[in-house]
Amino acid sequence: MPPFEATQGWRDRATRYRGLADLAGQDRMAVRLRGLAEELQRQQERYAKLHAASQQTRRRTALLLSELDEFLKGVRTELASARRMLRPCSYSAEDLREESRLCREEARAALDLEGRRALAARALDFAMLGEQAARLDAAQAV
């Protein structure tokens, strides 16, 4: 259920509970219904805050992915140029492997499946580029 529909449903339900409680007057059931209505209101407020935090995290993940993509593009260009010109690459294999490790950690920490998969894919890209850099260093050492 989309967030707005869920919170609207809780809000509507709380309004109905309050209406039922008002009709019941001062009866014990009315007190319990008012308590339920207040709990629904608190739940709706907590849900709204969590949803906002989740959206913010997704936006940050999207920015991180964009930055990683730009960095990967630069590394690929650098490795291709270093291979053609037989010169050392400015990115070490160990640094690229560390980037991969950090991406894997971030993927494990991601809250949504989409972000987890995207970060894991970047981790794999960094690992593969690290291996390319190691092979390039080995070839140039010979």
C-alpha positions, 0 to 999 in steps of 0.5 A: 500500500502506498504511504499516503494511502496507509496513513490516510487509512489510519487517519480515517480509522482513528476518526471513526474510533473517535466518532464511536467513542463520542457516541458511546459517551463516558462508557469504558468502551469509549475510553478504550476507543479513544485510546485506540484512536490516539495510538493510531494517530501516533502510529501514523506520525511514526510511519510518516517520519520513517517514510521520510527518512527512507526516502532521504536514504534512497536519495542519498543512495542515488547520489552515491551511485551517481558519484560511483558511476563517474568514478568508475568511468574515470578508472576505466578510461585511466586503465585503458590509457595506461594499457595503450601507453604502457605506463603505470595507472594512477589507481592501485589494485589495492585501492580499487579492491578497497573501494569494492569492499566499501561498496559491499559493506554499503550494499549490506547496510542498504535498506531496500533491495534495489539499492543493495543490488546496485551497490553490489554491482558497483562492488563487482565493477571495482573488484574487476577493475582492481584485478585489471590494475593488478594484471597491468602492473604485473605485465609492466613489471616484466 
